[in-house]
């Protein structure tokens, strides 16, 4: 059994979103074995609390184990079936959920199930579609991107499950009454004789577009009015394209490209929004020690200490600056100073070294060192990949005449040998 094809799209009728997915049944699977499915919705990102809050989940749109919601009535509408060329049959059933508001039935949810039955009489697929109207007659807020997530109870073999739950984004449009405007612009004689209503003997519940009260001309113009409303709503959504806080997250890479920013597309959406908003400020600190620290965190996830290694290069006749306690000049090593000896190889190293002219040398005027302590649980390949990202991304945070070096603090085993995670002694590859 597989669950696939999860998607969310704005309905042509304003303030509504259609959420879809398919349940594919393999040999031996039955509809009785389909697990519980939950659809959740929120704004701005996919950062849903997990597990859901006890009691009523404010993010829940649909729960197959709690359908229909309490206090509602359901009207089933048989949408018929069709015979496919391969001998399969497809049947569709809509279930409209209504709640009484001010003595009037209002549709608050709709579920449409399409079942595909193979030539052998076995169900091979069920496609489900949930119409999200926010549980009220007012519907969703237009021009607001909504982020949907599908959750499945344990059991089905879903590709990528549970490391990544299916997600989708949709932005509903508004309702502007264009159909009514078109109708009112007709000559009064046409409206006066528009009295042929739709069939009233078919049970359609509280489905708004199926109400038979309007005349046939009005219902005909509503087809065009609904499409024009949708078109206008999509056009008005263009006004929000540069709002970093609310724009559809799928557009963030394009906003970042305007700024020449290499967006961290693998990071959560809130971090991506933060990067785009503060990219200009990060550009201003490029080449500084704080800027190097931030870039190292972004590229590797490590909390590093950054040090300019020119401070540790021995310069003859450098007596330092008596007025600056931090400028002590070049000195030989005082072997009686235990703290000085303990700092060797650390970010606090105060010893002076001869200028290292090798390509990977650490003690040179042009070197900026990044001291990092990887998590012991990180694998060697992961550590190497992070180090490589930092070294290869030098153009983002260092001037062209400076070179980064990565110094990794690694644990030692119980023997006399030092464990270096398989890295060489070259500074850029870890020490």
N, C-alpha and C positions, 0 to 999 in steps of 0.2 A: 504494500500500500504506500502510495506517495501523495504528498500534498505539494502542488506546484502552481505556477502561474498567478501568484499573488500580485494584485494590482489595485490601484485606486484611481478613479477618474472623476472629474467634475460632471455631474449630470447636466443634460441640456436644460432641464428645469432648474432655475436658480436656487441657491442656498442648499443644495443637496450634493452628496458625493456617493458614488457607487463603488463598493469594495467587492472584489471578486477573487475567487481561488477555485482550483480544481482538485478533486479527490480522485485519484486514479487507482482502480482496484486491479490487483494482479490475480493470477490464478489462485483460487481458494479463498480470496477475500470476499467479504459480504458487507452490505451497508450497516449491518448490526455491529460490525467491528470498527466502524469509523470512530476515532477518539473525539473527546470533547475539544471544541475549537473556540477560542476567544479572540476577539478583535478589540484592540485598544487604540485610543486616539489622544493626541495632545498637540500643542502648538510649539513652534520654534525648533524642536529637535526630537530625537528618539530616546531621550534619557528617561525611560519609564522606571519607576521604583520596582525593584524585583527582590523578593516576591511582592505581589500586590498588597495594598493595605487591607487589613482585616475589615470585614463587613463590605459595604458597598464601595466598589472601586470607582472613583470619580473619572477614571480614564476609560472605563469599559464601554464599548459601543454595542457589542454583541457577545452573547454567551450561549452556545448551543445547548447547554444543560439547563439554562434558565430562559427558554423561549417557549411561549411569549412572556414578557415581563409581567409581574403581578399587577393587578388592577387594570388590565387591558383586555380587549376583545380581539379575536382574530377572524378575518374573513378570507376564505380560500377562493382563489380565482384560477380556474383551469384555463391555461393558455394553449391547450391543445398539444398535438404531437406531429411528428413528421417522419416519414420513412426514408432512410438514407439509401444511396445507391448500392452500398455493400450489404444491404439486408438488415442493417441495424435500425433501431427505432429510438427516437428522441422525444421525450415528453417534458413539459414545463409546467410548473405549478407555482403561483405567487401567493404569498401569505401576507396580508396587510394587517398590521397591528395598530389599533386605534385606542385612544383614551378620550374620555368625555371631559371637555373643557367648556365651562359656561353653557352647559346643556347642549353642546355641539360636539359631535365625534370628530376628532382630529387624528390624522395618521402620524404616528410617532416612530414607526419602523416598518420596513418591508423586507421580506426575505423571498428570493426567487430561486427555486431549485430546478435545474435541468438535468434529467437522468438519461444516460445513454445505455441502451440495452442491446447487447450483441445479437447476432443471428441465432446463437445457441440459447438465447433467453437469459443469459447471465449479465448482470449489471457490470459494465466495464468502467464507467466514469460518472461522477456526479459533479456538476458545476454549480457553485453557489454564489449568489450575489446579494449583498446586504445594502439597502438604501439607507444611508445615514442622514437623518434630519435633525440630529442633536436631541432627539427625544421630545421635541416640542413642535408646535405648529409654526413657530417662527423660523426654524431651520438654522443652518450654520451661518457664520459671519462671512459675507462675501469678501473677496480679495485677501483672505487669510489662508496661508498654506497650512494644511493639517497633515500630521505625521501619523501614519497607521502602522501598527505592528500586529502580526498574527502569532498567537501562541497555541501550541498543541499539547495535549496531555501526553504523558509518556506512552510509547507504544509504536507509532509508525516510523518507518525508516525514511525519514525526510533527508534529502541531500543537504549536508552542511549543518544538520541539527545536532545538538542544540547550541553549537558555537555561534551561530548567527541566525536570529529569527527573521523570517521574511518581513520586509518593510516596504512601504510605498508612501508617496506624497501626492496630494491633490489639493487644488485651490478652487473652491466653489465660486461661481459667478453670482450676480445679483438678479433680482426680479424688478424690472422697470416698467412693467405694464405696457409694453409696446403693442401687444395684441389688442388691448383695449383701446389704445390710441388710434390704431389703424381702423378699428371698427367704428369709433366715434366720428371719424373723418368721412365716413360714407354718407351719402344722402339719406335723410330721415326716412324716405319711402322704403329703402331697403331694410333698414332696421325695424321699421314698423311691422313689416311682413315676415320678419325672421322669427318664426314661432314654432318651427318644427324641432322639437327637442329629441335627444337621443333615447335609445331604448331604456326603459326604466325597470324592466323585468329581470335584468341580470345583476346578481349580487356582486358589487365591487367594493363594498365597505366604504372607507373614508378616503379612497384614493383621489386626490384633488383633480388630476387630469381626466378622470373617468366620470366626473359628475355630469349627469345628462340634462342639467337645468337650462343651459344656454342653447340658443338656436343653432341650426346647422351652419349658417354663415359665420356666426361668431366662433364656433368651434373650428371652422376651416381657417379663419384668419389667425386663430391662436397658434396654429402650427407654424406660421411664419413669424408671429410675434415672439414665440418661445425661442426660435433660432436667432432672431435679431437680438433678443435680450442676452443670449449666451455670447453672441459676437461682441456686443457692447461690453459685457462684463470682462471678457478676455482682453479687450482693448484698454479698459480702465485699469486692469491689473498691471499694465506697463508702467503706471505711475509709481509703483513700489519696487521697481527693479534695483534701485540704488539704496534702498533701506537695508543696511547690513544686519540690523537686529531682527527683521521679520521676513526678508526675502527668502524665496524657496532655496533650500540648501543646495540644490543642484546647480544653482547659478553662482555660488560662491567662487568656484574656480575661475569663472569669467571675470568677476569683479577683481579677483587677485591678479589676473593677467593684465588688467588695466594699469595696475600699480607695479607691474614687473615682479610680482611676488610669487615665489614657488610655494603654493599652498600645501599644507600637510593633509592630503586627502584621506589618509588612513586614520587621522585623529577624529575624536568626537566632534559633532557639529558645533557645540559651544566654543571649542578651541579654534576651529576654523573661523568662526565669526570674530573671535578675539584677534586672530592674526590679521585679518583683512582690516579691521578697524584701527589697529595700532601699527600697521606696516610702516607708515610714514615715520612714526616715532622710533621704530626699530632701525630704520635707515639712518636716522640722525646719530645713533650711537654705534654705527658700524666702525670697527677698528678700535673701539675702546674695550677696556677690560670687562665692564658690565655687559657690553654687547657681545663679546666672545662667550661670556657665561651663558647668556640667554640662547645664543645660537647652538652652543654645545648641548644644552638641555633639550632644545627642539630637535636636533639631529640624532641624539643618542638616548635621551631620557635620563642620562646620568647627571648627578649634581657634582660639578667639577670645580676645582680651584685653578685659577689661571695665574700664571706667573711669567713675567718678562725675564728671560734668562740672561740678558745682558748684565743684570745685577750680580751674577755669579761668575762673570768672566774676569780673570785676573789681569789687571793693568799695572804695569810697572810704574813706580813713583806716584801711585794714586793714594794720597794720604787722607782723602775724604774731605768733608766740609765740617769744620768745627761747629758751625751754626745750624747744621742739620743733623740731628741724632740718627736719622735713617741712612745718611750717607757716611759710612764708616771707612770707605776706601777699600783697598785690597790688603788683605792680611793673610799671614800663614795660619795654619790650623793649630789652635791651642788644644792639645790632646788632654789637658786637664779639665776642659769644659765639657762635662757630661751632656749637658743640654745641646751644645753645639754638635757633638758627635751623633746624638740621637736624631738630629734633624736632617742628617745626610740622606738625600734621596727623597725627601718629602717637600711639600710646598713651602715649608718654613726653613729650608736649607739656607744657611748663612755662610757656607764655605765658598772659597774662591777657587776656580778651576782654570786650567790653561784653555785657550781658545781651541775648540774642537772643529777642525776644518773638514771632517768627513761629511758626506752628503746627508747622513742621518744623525749628525752630531747634535747633542743636546745643549751644550754650553757654547753658545754663539750669540753674537749681537742681534742676529735676525730671527731668533727662535722665540716663539711664544708657546709655553708648555701648558698642557691640560692634564691635570692630575685627577684621575678618576678611580673609584673603587667599585667595580662591578658587583652585582648581587651574586653571592655564591651559588644561587640556584640557576643562574644563566649558563647556557651551554657555550662551549668554546666557539662554535660557528656563529652564535648570536653576538658574542663579544667581538669577534673579528668583523662582523658585518657593521656593527655600530662604530667601531674604530674607523673602518673604511669610509663610512658616511661622513664622519667628522673631517678626515683628512682630504677627502675628495670635495668637500664643500667649503674649502678654505676661501674661495672667491667671494663667499657670502659675507664673511665677517672679518677678513684680514686684508690689509693693503697688499699689493702685488709683490713688494719687496720683503715681506715677512713670511716665515714658514712655521706651520704648526707642528707640534710634537705631542704625542699622547703617551703619558706615563701611567701605567696600570698598576694599582696596588693589588697583589694577588697573595693568597694565603700560602703558607708553607706546610709541608707534611711533617711527620714525626721524624723522618730521616734527616740527614745532613744536607740533602739536596733541596733546592728551592723550586717550588712548583710555579711554572709560568704559563700555564694553560696552553702549552705547546707553542708559545711565541718565542721568537728569537730575542737576543739581548739588544737588538737595535732599538733606539729610543722610540721611533715612530711606530714600532710594533709592540711596545710594552716593555717594561723593565720589571 
